[in-house]
Structure formats: C-alpha cells, structure tokens
Amino acid sequence: MTEQVPPAGRPDLPPQDAGALPHGNAPVDGEIGARASVPGGATRGEIADVIVVGAGPAGSAVSFYLATAGLDVLLLEKAHFPREKVCGDGLTPRAVKALTAMGVPLPETDGWLRNKGLRIIGGGGRIELDWPEMSSYPGYGLVRSRIDFDQILARHAEKAGVRLLEGTAVTSPLLDDRTGRIIGVTAKDGRQFRGRLVVAADGNSSRLSVAMGLHKREDRPLGVAVRTYYSSPRHDDDYLEAWLDLWDGTCLLPGYGWIFGMGDGTSNVGVGLLNTSAGFGEIDYRDLLRRWLATMPAEWGFTEDNRTQPVRGAALPMAFNRTPHYTRGLVLVGDAAGMVNPFNGEGIAYALESAEIAARVITQALARTTAAGRELVLQSYPRQLKDAYGGYYTLGRIFVELIGKPSFMKFATKHGVKRPAVMRFSMKLLGNLTETRGGDAVDRLLNAVSKMTPAA
Ligand SMILES: Cc1cc2nc3c(=O)[nH]c(=O)nc-3n(C[C@H](O)[C@H](O)[C@H](O)COP(=O)(O)OP(=O)(O)OC[C@H]3O[C@@H](n4cnc5c(N)ncnc54)[C@H](O)[C@@H]3O)c2cc1C
C-alpha cells in the first residue's frame, strides 16, 4: 500500500493564527548547522534548534539524544511532573536495554523493581519463562510506576541540557505560508515556539500530527486497555504475570489480563484487548476487569476495598498506526507514530528506540548545508523505521487477525501454554527478543522471517 502524504497547507489553523504568522519566518538555509538565533525580538525561551512536543518516554528520549549531540532543544509538556500516565508499568529487557543506552541509572535500591521473566496462565496451563540472557538484551525486566518513570526521564533530559517547559500545552502548529512546513508551535497561553524541526511526541492522540493532516490508519491494529492498583500480598512478585483467559460469554477474547507487582504494597492489574475481535467497540472494559478479577483467589486481595486508584483506560496505537513518520518538518516518535508492538502491547521500548533513531537522523539533517540535503536525510527516517520494525509489525498484524478469531485463540491457548518449547519460542517472538546477529536456531528463524516479510 502506498502511504498517503497529506497535502501541504494549513489544515487546522484558524484564520487568526494564520494572521499571526509572518511570512518567511521559516529557518533559512544558510543558518543550518548554526545555533538558533532570536529574530523579531522573540525571547530566548521561544526558539530552539528542535521543538519537541510531549515529555513522555519518547519526547524525553529524543530530547536527551539531541541535546547530547549539541543541539538546542525545547521540550514542551502540558502537564507538571510528577503526573499520572495510564500504563501497566512493565518494562521488558528491550526497554531495560534502551534505558541503559541513555545512561539512566537503574539501581534496585532506588525503586527499580527487577523481574526474572513472564508467568503465563491460560487454557488450564501455567508456565514460568525466564527472560533469556542474551548478548543483545539483559536477562531481566523492570517495573516502575509511570508517575516516577516519566519524571526521571524528563530530569535526565534536562541534565543533558534540554530546556523543559512544563505546564505548556501545545494547541496548533505554526506553518510557513509558502511551503506549508511546520516551523514551530503555539501554546494554549499564546506563546509561540519556533525551531528548525518539530517532533511530535504527544502520544496516542497526537493532536499535533492530526493538525498536520496525519490521522490514525484504519488498516492498522489498535489496542484498548484499562488498569488500576490494589493493595496486595503479591506486590513483590518477581515475574510479570499474563492471563490469556479473558472471556466474553463463550467467546475467548484476543488480549490478556496482567498482574504486575509494584514492590510498594500494590499490584498494577489490568486487561487489554485488540480491535480484531468481533465486539471490540461494545466491550465494557471495567466490567471485563471486574469479572476476570472475581475468578482470583480472595487472599490476593483484588477486591473493591483494596483498590487504591480509579480504573483508567487508554488506547495503544500499534504497528505504524500513523504514517508517514516524517512530513514537512514534522518528525513522529513513540505512540504518536503508532509504535506499539502488536504482539504484546509493549510501547515504552519502542518509544525510546524510535526516539534514538529520530535523534540520529535529525542531528545529521541539521548538519547539512542545504534544504535539499536536509530533506534527503529526513526522508530516510521512515525508511529506517521500516527497516527496523516493518517486517516484524507485518507479522504482528497477521497475528492479531488470527487471535481475533476465538477458535484460533482457544486452540493456541489450550495447546500452547502446556508446551515449554512452544512458549519459549512465543516469548522470543512476542517480546521481539532475538539476538540481532547470530543467536540460536529460533533467533535465526525469527530474524529471517521478519526480514523476508514485506514492511507494508
Ligand atoms: C493501559 C495501558 C497499559 C500499558 N502498559 C504498558 C506496559 O506495561 N509496558 C509498556 O512498555 N507499554 C505499555 N503501554 C503503552 C505505553 O504506555 C505507551 O506506548 C508509551 O507511554 C508511549 O510513550 P510516548 O512518550 O510516545 O507517549 P506518552 O507516554 O503518551 O507521552 C505523551 C506526552 O505528551 C504530552 N502531551 C500530549 N499532548 C500534548 C500537548 N498538546 N502539548 C504538550 N504536551 C502534550 C502528555 O502529557 C505526555 O506527557 C500501556 C498503555 C496502556 C494504555
């Protein structure tokens, strides 16, 4: 399928914004590689080499890498830290690797709760699978509340020189009249922020991308998940636990329930489903969670009396759910780019990884001396994402279609969970945890299949 590149123009800007943008304020070719200057009396706080919108994992990571490369970065976040983000709080070895690459300290003594692997329950079976010790990935995962986690990453970016502005909600892009390129953003309070490039790291809804004409793709999977926290004796479980038995009447649903111990007296408990099930839009997620938890042993404490937070939900945009990943001066990362793994619903590792790739591309692009050269580099970003994830995500789309059929889901759960070899294979496939080079027969098989599968 060919990607729909939205036409240049000023799609969502109201007329008063159009009037507020003086023609010709786009970055000048001759300035490329130089520090952002302060034209037209704008204050220092309003201009940078790169404007990043959203300080979730993707936004903080891309900002960190750009600042480390010597660029001046303004990171705009609508909330004030610490702030809540609806999440399972689970980090696989893939995410641990990405955090380590950023130099984020992860000591157990500082609340980084390590886990040994996955416990999978379903179809009458129960199996514990340790994360494999590999040269490409560490043999452990982590759990960390997003209240802490996102703040830690944002402060880490600040330490690298990023200028973070909290309480700054971006409302619209600033576009160059002549070219239709984004040259900055306007915030709710009217302030304008200009940069040579803008990064949309504003999460699943990505209003900035939408304002640039980049909508979610209907042909890509989407997950919906709800979660809450309970005081529970299971709070220090050293396995991430996934339950495959989510029933809607007699129909086995495509998704899973999770129980992740937080190590602080509570467990993060939730359910997530894919949009490939027949009744996707009609499912009452809170009720599904309640019914599933009613099947748990009472001593685990997952009762209303022990619930410490409201039940909250959000969507998981999967398998390149929004494309193109670069257009007209706007670079998409993380959930804004629809980067969630369709096999397992993991999004943090892919937010961090896409941020690193984007930062590498942007750094090279801004060092070019012509607009044409810069554009050539920026156009390589979607290709690099496709090379890294395209085949795997195509396989993921086939997988979500298959498990959307209750008969397949039933068969896979019933016959898979009881077979350790099948589950070890599944863990590598679903977690995208293969050695990047060499490895065992399973690694080589999965890498070859991913490479051969077209990145559509
Ligand atoms: C219920 C649930 C459970 C999940 N569990 C897991 C899990 O266990 N492990 C995992 O890896 N992934 C999980 N995910 C997915 C994961 O949460 C996301 O993939 C991840 O947060 C993406 O990071 P991001 O930085 O791209 O976006 P976000 O984390 O959404 O960050 C976006 C940031 O942009 C800010 N922002 C938005 N709009 C604006 C604006 N207009 N102006 C300024 N700032 C703005 C927001 O305030 C936010 O800080 C889960 C998702 C859900 C819904």
The ligand as an SDF file (V2000), in Angstrom:
LIG
                    3D

 53 58  0  0  0  0  0  0  0  0999 V2000
   -3.4930    0.6060   29.9580 C   0  0  0  0  0  0  0  0  0  0  0  0
   -2.1630    0.6340   29.2830 C   0  0  0  0  0  0  0  0  0  0  0  0
   -1.1520   -0.1880   29.7320 C   0  0  0  0  0  0  0  0  0  0  0  0
    0.1070   -0.1670   29.1260 C   0  0  0  0  0  0  0  0  0  0  0  0
    1.0860   -0.9430   29.6540 N   0  0  0  0  0  0  0  0  0  0  0  0
    2.3360   -0.8900   29.1320 C   0  0  0  0  0  0  0  0  0  0  0  0
    3.4040   -1.6160   29.7410 C   0  0  0  0  0  0  0  0  0  0  0  0
    3.2250   -2.2870   30.7670 O   0  0  0  0  0  0  0  0  0  0  0  0
    4.6330   -1.5490   29.1630 N   0  0  0  0  0  0  0  0  0  0  0  0
    4.8720   -0.8030   28.0330 C   0  0  0  0  0  0  0  0  0  0  0  0
    6.0040   -0.8050   27.5380 O   0  0  0  0  0  0  0  0  0  0  0  0
    3.8730   -0.0810   27.4620 N   0  0  0  0  0  0  0  0  0  0  0  0
    2.6310   -0.0830   27.9840 C   0  0  0  0  0  0  0  0  0  0  0  0
    1.6400    0.6950   27.4450 N   0  0  0  0  0  0  0  0  0  0  0  0
    1.9640    1.5700   26.3010 C   0  0  0  0  0  0  0  0  0  0  0  0
    2.7510    2.8150   26.7770 C   0  0  0  0  0  0  0  0  0  0  0  0
    2.0530    3.4360   27.8280 O   0  0  0  0  0  0  0  0  0  0  0  0
    2.9590    3.8070   25.6350 C   0  0  0  0  0  0  0  0  0  0  0  0
    3.3720    3.1210   24.4830 O   0  0  0  0  0  0  0  0  0  0  0  0
    4.0210    4.8700   25.9930 C   0  0  0  0  0  0  0  0  0  0  0  0
    3.5850    5.6620   27.0620 O   0  0  0  0  0  0  0  0  0  0  0  0
    4.3300    5.7500   24.7860 C   0  0  0  0  0  0  0  0  0  0  0  0
    5.1870    6.8010   25.1540 O   0  0  0  0  0  0  0  0  0  0  0  0
    5.1180    8.2200   24.3950 P   0  0  0  0  0  0  0  0  0  0  0  0
    6.1840    9.0600   25.0050 O   0  0  0  0  0  0  0  0  0  0  0  0
    5.1100    8.0050   22.9410 O   0  0  0  0  0  0  0  0  0  0  0  0
    3.6750    8.8140   24.7520 O   0  0  0  0  0  0  0  0  0  0  0  0
    3.0590    9.2040   26.1620 P   0  0  0  0  0  0  0  0  0  0  0  0
    3.6410    8.3780   27.2430 O   0  0  0  0  0  0  0  0  0  0  0  0
    1.5860    9.1870   25.9830 O   0  0  0  0  0  0  0  0  0  0  0  0
    3.5460   10.6990   26.3880 O   0  0  0  0  0  0  0  0  0  0  0  0
    2.9790   11.7760   25.6730 C   0  0  0  0  0  0  0  0  0  0  0  0
    3.2620   13.0660   26.4450 C   0  0  0  0  0  0  0  0  0  0  0  0
    2.8310   14.1600   25.6740 O   0  0  0  0  0  0  0  0  0  0  0  0
    2.1470   15.0710   26.4920 C   0  0  0  0  0  0  0  0  0  0  0  0
    1.2460   15.8420   25.6320 N   0  0  0  0  0  0  0  0  0  0  0  0
    0.1650   15.3720   24.9580 C   0  0  0  0  0  0  0  0  0  0  0  0
   -0.4160   16.3710   24.2540 N   0  0  0  0  0  0  0  0  0  0  0  0
    0.3300   17.4790   24.4810 C   0  0  0  0  0  0  0  0  0  0  0  0
    0.2300   18.8240   24.0310 C   0  0  0  0  0  0  0  0  0  0  0  0
   -0.7600   19.2140   23.2170 N   0  0  0  0  0  0  0  0  0  0  0  0
    1.1380   19.7310   24.4470 N   0  0  0  0  0  0  0  0  0  0  0  0
    2.1620   19.3400   25.2810 C   0  0  0  0  0  0  0  0  0  0  0  0
    2.2840   18.0850   25.7600 N   0  0  0  0  0  0  0  0  0  0  0  0
    1.3910   17.1580   25.3610 C   0  0  0  0  0  0  0  0  0  0  0  0
    1.4340   14.1900   27.5170 C   0  0  0  0  0  0  0  0  0  0  0  0
    1.0780   14.9180   28.6830 O   0  0  0  0  0  0  0  0  0  0  0  0
    2.5040   13.1350   27.7740 C   0  0  0  0  0  0  0  0  0  0  0  0
    3.3820   13.5320   28.7920 O   0  0  0  0  0  0  0  0  0  0  0  0
    0.3600    0.6880   28.0180 C   0  0  0  0  0  0  0  0  0  0  0  0
   -0.6630    1.5200   27.5500 C   0  0  0  0  0  0  0  0  0  0  0  0
   -1.9060    1.4980   28.1590 C   0  0  0  0  0  0  0  0  0  0  0  0
   -2.9810    2.4100   27.6680 C   0  0  0  0  0  0  0  0  0  0  0  0
  1  2  1  0
  2  3  1  0
  2 52  2  0
  3  4  2  0
  4  5  1  0
  4 50  1  0
  5  6  2  0
  6  7  1  0
  6 13  1  0
  7  8  2  0
  7  9  1  0
  9 10  1  0
 10 11  2  0
 10 12  1  0
 12 13  2  0
 13 14  1  0
 14 15  1  0
 14 50  1  0
 15 16  1  0
 16 17  1  0
 16 18  1  0
 18 19  1  0
 18 20  1  0
 20 21  1  0
 20 22  1  0
 22 23  1  0
 23 24  1  0
 24 25  2  0
 24 26  1  0
 24 27  1  0
 27 28  1  0
 28 29  2  0
 28 30  1  0
 28 31  1  0
 31 32  1  0
 32 33  1  0
 33 34  1  0
 33 48  1  0
 34 35  1  0
 35 36  1  0
 35 46  1  0
 36 37  1  0
 36 45  1  0
 37 38  2  0
 38 39  1  0
 39 40  1  0
 39 45  2  0
 40 41  1  0
 40 42  2  0
 42 43  1  0
 43 44  2  0
 44 45  1  0
 46 47  1  0
 46 48  1  0
 48 49  1  0
 50 51  2  0
 51 52  1  0
 52 53  1  0
M  END
$$$$
